[in-house]
């Protein structure tokens, strides 16, 4: 369900419109962390799902550079589904949030801007472990 809470994490990017084609930019001050890594997911077969993990510390910012997809967010209490379909809007995902990416359109490209380099130890890939980690921090 898209609600106000999820919309607060949607950030509009500057869009410089031009008859030659539009231009958007992600830079310092637009997202609330220092950019350490950028990666992108593409050539996604129909019906594929990605994600299925949370991060202990990493923050990420996702943009549908092309096409569309849904991001299912779970903070351990509530589940939200956010559709990304604009190259001039991104979703901020804080640490401690389980995310799944699904329903990719044909030709979708997911850009991810991250607050750190790749560290496998920062991942929680087991959903029960994620729920237990949230219960432990709630105490
Ligand atoms: P993963 O983060 O699980 O992908 P997604 O969340 O999109 O499903 O990463 C998939 C694989 O790619 C995994 O084996 C780790 C590797 N990987 C890197 O080597 N470097 C990276 O920066 C990322 C994001 C993943």
Backbone and ligand atoms as CSV (ligand in chain L), in Angstrom:
chain,resi,resn,atom,element,x,y,z
A,1,UNK,N,N,0.835,-1.206,0.000
A,1,UNK,CA,C,0.000,0.000,0.000
A,1,UNK,C,C,0.877,1.266,0.000
A,2,UNK,N,N,0.654,2.180,-0.942
A,2,UNK,CA,C,1.425,3.418,-0.917
A,2,UNK,C,C,0.768,4.353,0.078
A,3,UNK,N,N,1.543,4.828,1.044
A,3,UNK,CA,C,0.972,5.736,2.021
A,3,UNK,C,C,1.921,6.918,2.226
A,4,UNK,N,N,1.557,7.818,3.152
A,4,UNK,CA,C,2.340,9.033,3.352
A,4,UNK,C,C,3.757,8.735,3.806
A,5,UNK,N,N,3.879,7.670,4.631
A,5,UNK,CA,C,5.196,7.339,5.163
A,5,UNK,C,C,6.172,6.993,4.027
A,6,UNK,N,N,5.675,6.181,3.071
A,6,UNK,CA,C,6.560,5.801,1.969
A,6,UNK,C,C,6.847,7.007,1.082
A,7,UNK,N,N,5.842,7.867,0.912
A,7,UNK,CA,C,6.025,9.031,0.034
A,7,UNK,C,C,7.101,9.978,0.580
A,8,UNK,N,N,7.256,9.977,1.943
A,8,UNK,CA,C,8.295,10.831,2.528
A,8,UNK,C,C,9.685,10.399,2.063
A,9,UNK,N,N,9.836,9.159,1.680
A,9,UNK,CA,C,11.141,8.666,1.236
A,9,UNK,C,C,11.325,8.770,-0.274
A,10,UNK,N,N,10.318,9.342,-0.941
A,10,UNK,CA,C,10.464,9.583,-2.378
A,10,UNK,C,C,11.060,10.983,-2.569
A,11,UNK,N,N,12.127,11.051,-3.318
A,11,UNK,CA,C,12.814,12.329,-3.511
A,11,UNK,C,C,12.753,12.699,-4.996
A,12,UNK,N,N,12.259,13.904,-5.257
A,12,UNK,CA,C,12.216,14.391,-6.637
A,12,UNK,C,C,13.595,14.888,-7.040
A,13,UNK,N,N,13.983,14.535,-8.225
A,13,UNK,CA,C,15.294,14.970,-8.721
A,13,UNK,C,C,15.100,16.143,-9.668
A,14,UNK,N,N,16.090,17.023,-9.732
A,14,UNK,CA,C,15.978,18.122,-10.690
A,14,UNK,C,C,15.820,17.557,-12.099
A,15,UNK,N,N,14.930,18.194,-12.871
A,15,UNK,CA,C,14.699,17.756,-14.250
A,15,UNK,C,C,14.921,18.967,-15.148
A,16,UNK,N,N,15.931,18.881,-15.974
A,16,UNK,CA,C,16.234,19.991,-16.878
A,16,UNK,C,C,15.665,19.614,-18.238
A,17,UNK,N,N,14.520,20.243,-18.521
A,17,UNK,CA,C,13.808,19.870,-19.744
A,17,UNK,C,C,14.420,20.576,-20.951
A,18,UNK,N,N,14.462,19.837,-22.023
A,18,UNK,CA,C,15.125,20.355,-23.227
A,18,UNK,C,C,14.496,19.636,-24.412
A,19,UNK,N,N,14.301,20.332,-25.506
A,19,UNK,CA,C,13.699,19.630,-26.648
A,19,UNK,C,C,14.652,18.577,-27.218
A,20,UNK,N,N,15.939,18.648,-26.827
A,20,UNK,CA,C,16.906,17.620,-27.268
A,20,UNK,C,C,16.850,16.379,-26.382
A,21,UNK,N,N,16.044,16.480,-25.262
A,21,UNK,CA,C,15.987,15.370,-24.296
A,21,UNK,C,C,16.163,15.924,-22.902
A,22,UNK,N,N,15.570,15.265,-21.930
A,22,UNK,CA,C,15.625,15.767,-20.552
A,22,UNK,C,C,16.865,15.251,-19.825
A,23,UNK,N,N,17.221,15.956,-18.757
A,23,UNK,CA,C,18.411,15.607,-17.982
A,23,UNK,C,C,18.068,15.694,-16.498
A,24,UNK,N,N,18.397,14.667,-15.736
A,24,UNK,CA,C,18.230,14.727,-14.273
A,24,UNK,C,C,19.559,14.441,-13.630
A,25,UNK,N,N,19.696,14.901,-12.403
A,25,UNK,CA,C,20.993,14.778,-11.717
A,25,UNK,C,C,20.804,14.341,-10.263
A,26,UNK,N,N,21.729,13.489,-9.815
A,26,UNK,CA,C,21.778,13.115,-8.385
A,26,UNK,C,C,23.124,13.623,-7.897
A,27,UNK,N,N,23.125,14.521,-6.940
A,27,UNK,CA,C,24.399,15.044,-6.452
A,27,UNK,C,C,24.294,15.304,-4.955
A,28,UNK,N,N,25.414,15.639,-4.363
A,28,UNK,CA,C,25.529,16.016,-2.963
A,28,UNK,C,C,24.354,16.955,-2.619
A,29,UNK,N,N,23.802,16.807,-1.443
A,29,UNK,CA,C,22.693,17.655,-0.951
A,29,UNK,C,C,21.321,17.187,-1.436
A,30,UNK,N,N,21.251,16.335,-2.468
A,30,UNK,CA,C,19.939,15.826,-2.889
A,30,UNK,C,C,19.590,14.603,-2.062
A,31,UNK,N,N,20.601,13.768,-1.792
A,31,UNK,CA,C,20.365,12.585,-0.955
A,31,UNK,C,C,21.172,12.725,0.344
A,32,UNK,N,N,20.635,12.170,1.456
A,32,UNK,CA,C,21.222,12.456,2.774
A,32,UNK,C,C,22.395,11.555,3.161
A,33,UNK,N,N,23.192,11.142,2.184
A,33,UNK,CA,C,24.420,10.424,2.540
A,33,UNK,C,C,25.467,10.680,1.452
A,34,UNK,N,N,26.694,10.410,1.825
A,34,UNK,CA,C,27.786,10.574,0.870
A,34,UNK,C,C,27.799,9.360,-0.061
A,35,UNK,N,N,27.859,9.612,-1.344
A,35,UNK,CA,C,27.803,8.520,-2.329
A,35,UNK,C,C,29.162,7.813,-2.401
A,36,UNK,N,N,29.130,6.488,-2.142
A,36,UNK,CA,C,30.385,5.721,-2.218
A,36,UNK,C,C,30.370,4.713,-3.374
A,37,UNK,N,N,29.172,4.410,-3.884
A,37,UNK,CA,C,29.075,3.373,-4.926
A,37,UNK,C,C,27.800,3.584,-5.733
A,38,UNK,N,N,27.884,3.270,-7.004
A,38,UNK,CA,C,26.706,3.303,-7.881
A,38,UNK,C,C,26.691,1.997,-8.664
A,39,UNK,N,N,25.550,1.317,-8.682
A,39,UNK,CA,C,25.437,0.129,-9.536
A,39,UNK,C,C,24.048,0.110,-10.163
A,40,UNK,N,N,23.852,-0.749,-11.127
A,40,UNK,CA,C,22.561,-0.773,-11.800
A,40,UNK,C,C,22.234,-2.187,-12.230
A,41,UNK,N,N,20.951,-2.470,-12.233
A,41,UNK,CA,C,20.450,-3.798,-12.581
A,41,UNK,C,C,19.661,-3.642,-13.882
A,42,UNK,N,N,19.937,-4.505,-14.839
A,42,UNK,CA,C,19.353,-4.359,-16.185
A,42,UNK,C,C,19.234,-5.732,-16.827
A,43,UNK,N,N,18.667,-5.816,-18.010
A,43,UNK,CA,C,18.439,-7.109,-18.699
A,43,UNK,C,C,17.695,-8.058,-17.761
A,44,UNK,N,N,16.638,-7.565,-17.135
A,44,UNK,CA,C,15.929,-8.334,-16.112
A,44,UNK,C,C,14.847,-9.183,-16.786
A,45,UNK,N,N,14.952,-10.502,-16.692
A,45,UNK,CA,C,13.942,-11.330,-17.361
A,45,UNK,C,C,12.561,-11.124,-16.742
A,46,UNK,N,N,11.535,-11.268,-17.563
A,46,UNK,CA,C,10.162,-11.121,-17.092
A,46,UNK,C,C,9.905,-12.065,-15.910
A,47,UNK,N,N,9.266,-11.577,-14.871
A,47,UNK,CA,C,8.920,-12.392,-13.704
A,47,UNK,C,C,10.015,-12.494,-12.660
A,48,UNK,N,N,11.191,-11.905,-12.936
A,48,UNK,CA,C,12.295,-11.967,-11.951
A,48,UNK,C,C,11.998,-11.127,-10.715
A,49,UNK,N,N,12.552,-11.568,-9.601
A,49,UNK,CA,C,12.492,-10.768,-8.373
A,49,UNK,C,C,13.911,-10.578,-7.886
A,50,UNK,N,N,14.181,-9.398,-7.349
A,50,UNK,CA,C,15.523,-9.106,-6.827
A,50,UNK,C,C,15.398,-8.648,-5.389
A,51,UNK,N,N,16.533,-8.346,-4.787
A,51,UNK,CA,C,16.512,-7.922,-3.386
A,51,UNK,C,C,16.331,-9.137,-2.510
A,52,UNK,N,N,15.439,-9.030,-1.532
A,52,UNK,CA,C,15.262,-10.132,-0.590
A,52,UNK,C,C,16.346,-10.090,0.462
A,53,UNK,N,N,16.558,-8.886,0.990
A,53,UNK,CA,C,17.551,-8.723,2.058
A,53,UNK,C,C,17.384,-7.358,2.724
A,54,UNK,N,N,18.061,-7.192,3.856
A,54,UNK,CA,C,18.158,-5.854,4.453
A,54,UNK,C,C,19.638,-5.571,4.674
A,55,UNK,N,N,19.910,-4.354,5.083
A,55,UNK,CA,C,21.301,-3.970,5.364
A,55,UNK,C,C,21.409,-3.468,6.795
A,56,UNK,N,N,22.528,-3.819,7.420
A,56,UNK,CA,C,22.756,-3.373,8.802
A,56,UNK,C,C,23.043,-1.875,8.834
A,57,UNK,N,N,23.848,-1.385,7.892
A,57,UNK,CA,C,24.229,0.039,7.907
A,57,UNK,C,C,23.993,0.772,6.589
A,58,UNK,N,N,24.005,0.031,5.497
A,58,UNK,CA,C,23.954,0.686,4.182
A,58,UNK,C,C,22.637,1.432,3.956
A,59,UNK,N,N,22.761,2.603,3.370
A,59,UNK,CA,C,21.582,3.330,2.879
A,59,UNK,C,C,21.666,3.320,1.356
A,60,UNK,N,N,20.498,3.227,0.704
A,60,UNK,CA,C,20.490,3.190,-0.755
A,60,UNK,C,C,19.403,4.117,-1.301
A,61,UNK,N,N,19.615,4.527,-2.534
A,61,UNK,CA,C,18.673,5.401,-3.224
A,61,UNK,C,C,18.449,4.794,-4.611
A,62,UNK,N,N,17.198,4.440,-4.887
A,62,UNK,CA,C,16.862,3.687,-6.108
A,62,UNK,C,C,16.110,4.574,-7.098
A,63,UNK,N,N,16.481,4.467,-8.359
A,63,UNK,CA,C,15.781,5.214,-9.409
A,63,UNK,C,C,15.482,4.266,-10.573
A,64,UNK,N,N,14.266,4.325,-11.069
A,64,UNK,CA,C,13.915,3.578,-12.284
A,64,UNK,C,C,14.383,4.438,-13.469
A,65,UNK,N,N,15.602,4.193,-13.922
A,65,UNK,CA,C,16.141,5.009,-15.034
A,65,UNK,C,C,15.342,4.789,-16.299
A,66,UNK,N,N,14.807,3.579,-16.425
A,66,UNK,CA,C,13.979,3.237,-17.580
A,66,UNK,C,C,12.935,2.241,-17.109
A,67,UNK,N,N,11.739,2.302,-17.669
A,67,UNK,CA,C,10.692,1.346,-17.318
A,67,UNK,C,C,10.209,1.534,-15.888
A,68,UNK,N,N,9.727,0.451,-15.301
A,68,UNK,CA,C,9.147,0.539,-13.966
A,68,UNK,C,C,9.342,-0.768,-13.213
A,69,UNK,N,N,9.206,-0.686,-11.892
A,69,UNK,CA,C,9.213,-1.866,-11.034
A,69,UNK,C,C,8.636,-1.463,-9.680
A,70,UNK,N,N,8.317,-2.477,-8.887
A,70,UNK,CA,C,7.782,-2.218,-7.542
A,70,UNK,C,C,8.843,-2.569,-6.506
A,71,UNK,N,N,8.864,-1.772,-5.436
A,71,UNK,CA,C,9.748,-2.049,-4.313
A,71,UNK,C,C,8.850,-2.355,-3.111
A,72,UNK,N,N,8.999,-3.554,-2.557
A,72,UNK,CA,C,8.239,-3.930,-1.365
A,72,UNK,C,C,9.160,-3.691,-0.172
A,73,UNK,N,N,8.724,-2.800,0.716
A,73,UNK,CA,C,9.533,-2.448,1.881
A,73,UNK,C,C,8.883,-3.017,3.130
A,74,UNK,N,N,9.704,-3.534,4.031
A,74,UNK,CA,C,9.184,-4.069,5.294
A,74,UNK,C,C,10.122,-3.620,6.403
A,75,UNK,N,N,9.578,-2.881,7.363
A,75,UNK,CA,C,10.418,-2.398,8.470
A,75,UNK,C,C,10.337,-3.329,9.683
A,76,UNK,N,N,9.742,-4.506,9.469
A,76,UNK,CA,C,9.586,-5.472,10.567
A,76,UNK,C,C,8.195,-5.396,11.179
A,77,UNK,N,N,7.479,-4.294,10.867
A,77,UNK,CA,C,6.105,-4.117,11.377
A,77,UNK,C,C,5.124,-3.941,10.228
A,78,UNK,N,N,5.499,-3.068,9.293
A,78,UNK,CA,C,4.590,-2.710,8.204
A,78,UNK,C,C,5.228,-3.009,6.856
A,79,UNK,N,N,4.377,-3.371,5.916
A,79,UNK,CA,C,4.822,-3.617,4.554
A,79,UNK,C,C,4.261,-2.522,3.636
A,80,UNK,N,N,5.072,-1.999,2.760
A,80,UNK,CA,C,4.603,-0.992,1.813
A,80,UNK,C,C,5.091,-1.361,0.422
A,81,UNK,N,N,4.273,-1.067,-0.569
A,81,UNK,CA,C,4.702,-1.300,-1.949
A,81,UNK,C,C,4.770,0.046,-2.662
A,82,UNK,N,N,5.931,0.344,-3.205
A,82,UNK,CA,C,6.126,1.615,-3.904
A,82,UNK,C,C,6.497,1.322,-5.354
A,83,UNK,N,N,5.804,1.981,-6.263
A,83,UNK,CA,C,6.132,1.824,-7.679
A,83,UNK,C,C,7.102,2.921,-8.089
A,84,UNK,N,N,8.196,2.516,-8.689
A,84,UNK,CA,C,9.128,3.500,-9.258
A,84,UNK,C,C,8.997,3.438,-10.774
A,85,UNK,N,N,8.728,4.577,-11.375
A,85,UNK,CA,C,8.520,4.593,-12.836
A,85,UNK,C,C,8.919,5.926,-13.473
A,86,UNK,N,N,9.686,6.736,-12.715
A,86,UNK,CA,C,10.092,8.034,-13.282
A,86,UNK,C,C,11.605,8.197,-13.124
A,87,UNK,N,N,12.306,8.566,-14.183
A,87,UNK,CA,C,13.757,8.746,-14.046
A,87,UNK,C,C,14.134,10.004,-13.268
A,88,UNK,N,N,13.122,10.794,-12.857
A,88,UNK,CA,C,13.395,12.024,-12.091
A,88,UNK,C,C,12.847,11.925,-10.670
A,89,UNK,N,N,12.735,10.682,-10.176
A,89,UNK,CA,C,12.274,10.470,-8.792
A,89,UNK,C,C,12.973,9.227,-8.248
A,90,UNK,N,N,13.411,9.301,-6.982
A,90,UNK,CA,C,14.097,8.148,-6.390
A,90,UNK,C,C,13.553,7.820,-5.022
A,91,UNK,N,N,13.811,6.587,-4.610
A,91,UNK,CA,C,13.343,6.109,-3.309
A,91,UNK,C,C,14.538,5.894,-2.397
A,92,UNK,N,N,14.481,6.544,-1.244
A,92,UNK,CA,C,15.522,6.379,-0.242
A,92,UNK,C,C,15.160,5.186,0.644
A,93,UNK,N,N,16.088,4.241,0.773
A,93,UNK,CA,C,15.859,3.092,1.659
A,93,UNK,C,C,16.919,3.140,2.750
A,94,UNK,N,N,16.469,3.362,3.964
A,94,UNK,CA,C,17.389,3.413,5.097
A,94,UNK,C,C,17.864,2.018,5.455
A,95,UNK,N,N,18.847,1.929,6.314
A,95,UNK,CA,C,19.309,0.631,6.809
A,95,UNK,C,C,18.178,0.001,7.640
A,96,UNK,N,N,18.248,-1.302,7.803
A,96,UNK,CA,C,17.256,-1.987,8.644
A,96,UNK,C,C,15.897,-2.165,7.999
A,97,UNK,N,N,15.846,-2.109,6.684
A,97,UNK,CA,C,14.582,-2.288,5.955
A,97,UNK,C,C,14.738,-3.470,4.984
A,98,UNK,N,N,13.835,-4.440,5.123
A,98,UNK,CA,C,13.818,-5.563,4.181
A,98,UNK,C,C,13.213,-5.072,2.883
A,99,UNK,N,N,13.862,-5.359,1.730
A,99,UNK,CA,C,13.342,-4.893,0.442
A,99,UNK,C,C,13.316,-6.031,-0.566
A,100,UNK,N,N,12.252,-5.994,-1.358
A,100,UNK,CA,C,12.137,-6.916,-2.486
A,100,UNK,C,C,11.737,-6.094,-3.700
A,101,UNK,N,N,12.309,-6.404,-4.837
A,101,UNK,CA,C,12.001,-5.686,-6.081
A,101,UNK,C,C,11.293,-6.667,-7.012
A,102,UNK,N,N,10.168,-6.240,-7.565
A,102,UNK,CA,C,9.343,-7.170,-8.346
A,102,UNK,C,C,8.613,-6.425,-9.463
A,103,UNK,N,N,7.945,-7.214,-10.309
A,103,UNK,CA,C,7.143,-6.651,-11.419
A,103,UNK,C,C,7.919,-5.671,-12.287
A,104,UNK,N,N,9.103,-6.076,-12.686
A,104,UNK,CA,C,9.910,-5.242,-13.581
A,104,UNK,C,C,9.262,-5.213,-14.962
A,105,UNK,N,N,9.145,-4.034,-15.525
A,105,UNK,CA,C,8.642,-3.939,-16.902
A,105,UNK,C,C,9.766,-4.355,-17.853
A,106,UNK,N,N,9.378,-4.603,-19.076
A,106,UNK,CA,C,10.375,-4.919,-20.094
A,106,UNK,C,C,11.319,-3.715,-20.246
A,107,UNK,N,N,12.597,-3.960,-20.263
A,107,UNK,CA,C,13.575,-2.881,-20.454
A,107,UNK,C,C,13.844,-2.042,-19.214
A,108,UNK,N,N,13.346,-2.478,-18.055
A,108,UNK,CA,C,13.557,-1.683,-16.833
A,108,UNK,C,C,15.045,-1.657,-16.461
A,109,UNK,N,N,15.469,-0.494,-15.987
A,109,UNK,CA,C,16.831,-0.351,-15.460
A,109,UNK,C,C,16.713,0.275,-14.078
A,110,UNK,N,N,17.277,-0.413,-13.078
A,110,UNK,CA,C,17.238,0.088,-11.697
A,110,UNK,C,C,18.618,0.594,-11.316
A,111,UNK,N,N,18.699,1.903,-11.108
A,111,UNK,CA,C,19.951,2.515,-10.643
A,111,UNK,C,C,19.952,2.519,-9.123
A,112,UNK,N,N,21.079,2.135,-8.520
A,112,UNK,CA,C,21.197,2.179,-7.057
A,112,UNK,C,C,22.425,3.013,-6.690
A,113,UNK,N,N,22.180,4.027,-5.884
A,113,UNK,CA,C,23.245,4.870,-5.351
A,113,UNK,C,C,23.373,4.482,-3.885
A,114,UNK,N,N,24.604,4.139,-3.463
A,114,UNK,CA,C,24.759,3.557,-2.129
A,114,UNK,C,C,25.731,4.358,-1.269
A,115,UNK,N,N,25.530,4.239,0.042
A,115,UNK,CA,C,26.330,5.013,0.999
A,115,UNK,C,C,27.661,4.354,1.333
A,116,UNK,N,N,27.886,3.135,0.792
A,116,UNK,CA,C,29.158,2.475,1.097
A,116,UNK,C,C,29.530,1.518,-0.036
A,117,UNK,N,N,30.732,1.020,0.043
A,117,UNK,CA,C,31.185,0.011,-0.915
A,117,UNK,C,C,30.457,-1.297,-0.619
A,118,UNK,N,N,30.666,-2.293,-1.461
A,118,UNK,CA,C,30.004,-3.593,-1.271
A,118,UNK,C,C,30.657,-4.346,-0.108
A,119,UNK,N,N,29.845,-4.681,0.892
A,119,UNK,CA,C,30.338,-5.436,2.061
A,119,UNK,C,C,29.315,-6.539,2.325
A,120,UNK,N,N,29.648,-7.774,2.002
A,120,UNK,CA,C,28.668,-8.866,2.171
A,120,UNK,C,C,28.219,-8.987,3.627
A,121,UNK,N,N,29.110,-8.697,4.563
A,121,UNK,CA,C,28.778,-8.787,5.993
A,121,UNK,C,C,27.702,-7.790,6.430
A,122,UNK,N,N,27.447,-6.782,5.599
A,122,UNK,CA,C,26.427,-5.786,5.939
A,122,UNK,C,C,25.018,-6.275,5.596
A,123,UNK,N,N,24.942,-7.387,4.847
A,123,UNK,CA,C,23.632,-7.910,4.425
A,123,UNK,C,C,23.023,-8.792,5.507
A,124,UNK,N,N,21.685,-8.750,5.633
A,124,UNK,CA,C,20.927,-9.822,6.305
A,124,UNK,C,C,20.079,-10.428,5.185
A,125,UNK,N,N,20.361,-11.674,4.841
A,125,UNK,CA,C,19.681,-12.302,3.712
A,125,UNK,C,C,18.613,-13.301,4.142
A,126,UNK,N,N,18.502,-13.510,5.442
A,126,UNK,CA,C,17.524,-14.467,5.953
A,126,UNK,C,C,16.394,-13.672,6.636
A,127,UNK,N,N,15.135,-13.881,6.183
A,127,UNK,CA,C,14.033,-13.049,6.672
A,127,UNK,C,C,13.806,-13.225,8.186
A,128,UNK,N,N,13.917,-14.473,8.683
A,128,UNK,CA,C,13.725,-14.705,10.126
A,128,UNK,C,C,14.801,-13.978,10.934
A,129,UNK,N,N,16.016,-14.000,10.390
A,129,UNK,CA,C,17.108,-13.293,11.084
A,129,UNK,C,C,16.817,-11.786,11.104
A,130,UNK,N,N,16.259,-11.276,9.999
A,130,UNK,CA,C,15.891,-9.862,9.931
A,130,UNK,C,C,14.846,-9.534,11.011
A,131,UNK,N,N,13.784,-10.346,11.073
A,131,UNK,CA,C,12.713,-10.104,12.061
A,131,UNK,C,C,13.289,-10.163,13.484
A,132,UNK,N,N,14.154,-11.138,13.735
A,132,UNK,CA,C,14.761,-11.254,15.066
A,132,UNK,C,C,15.636,-10.046,15.382
A,133,UNK,N,N,16.330,-9.532,14.352
A,133,UNK,CA,C,17.192,-8.365,14.593
A,133,UNK,C,C,16.333,-7.148,14.932
A,134,UNK,N,N,15.144,-7.030,14.326
A,134,UNK,CA,C,14.247,-5.906,14.628
A,134,UNK,C,C,13.690,-6.038,16.038
A,135,UNK,N,N,13.333,-7.291,16.420
A,135,UNK,CA,C,12.792,-7.509,17.787
A,135,UNK,C,C,13.860,-7.153,18.811
A,136,UNK,N,N,15.121,-7.503,18.517
A,136,UNK,CA,C,16.218,-7.231,19.458
A,136,UNK,C,C,16.409,-5.738,19.624
A,137,UNK,N,N,16.283,-4.940,18.513
A,137,UNK,CA,C,16.489,-3.497,18.635
A,137,UNK,C,C,15.293,-2.790,19.256
A,138,UNK,N,N,14.104,-3.433,19.210
A,138,UNK,CA,C,12.887,-2.858,19.826
A,138,UNK,C,C,12.923,-2.944,21.345
A,139,UNK,N,N,13.742,-3.901,21.858
A,139,UNK,CA,C,13.731,-4.120,23.318
A,139,UNK,C,C,14.359,-2.955,24.065
L,1,LIG,P1,P,22.522,-8.462,-4.421
L,1,LIG,O1,O,22.861,-7.219,-3.662
L,1,LIG,O2,O,22.044,-9.644,-3.646
L,1,LIG,O3,O,21.499,-8.136,-5.592
L,1,LIG,P2,P,19.942,-7.739,-5.565
L,1,LIG,O4,O,19.624,-7.126,-4.234
L,1,LIG,O5,O,19.788,-6.768,-6.700
L,1,LIG,O6,O,19.139,-8.957,-5.839
L,1,LIG,O7,O,23.813,-8.887,-5.263
L,1,LIG,C1,C,23.783,-9.924,-6.224
L,1,LIG,C2,C,25.203,-10.464,-6.379
L,1,LIG,O8,O,26.072,-9.462,-6.873
L,1,LIG,C3,C,25.793,-10.975,-5.059
L,1,LIG,O9,O,26.503,-12.175,-5.338
L,1,LIG,C4,C,26.767,-9.904,-4.671
L,1,LIG,C5,C,27.176,-9.264,-5.976
L,1,LIG,N1,N,27.427,-7.813,-5.834
L,1,LIG,C6,C,28.715,-7.320,-5.946
L,1,LIG,O10,O,29.684,-8.064,-6.141
L,1,LIG,N2,N,28.922,-5.966,-5.819
L,1,LIG,C7,C,27.897,-5.110,-5.596
L,1,LIG,O11,O,28.121,-3.871,-5.482
L,1,LIG,C8,C,26.568,-5.635,-5.480
L,1,LIG,C9,C,25.395,-4.756,-5.219
L,1,LIG,C10,C,26.379,-6.985,-5.607
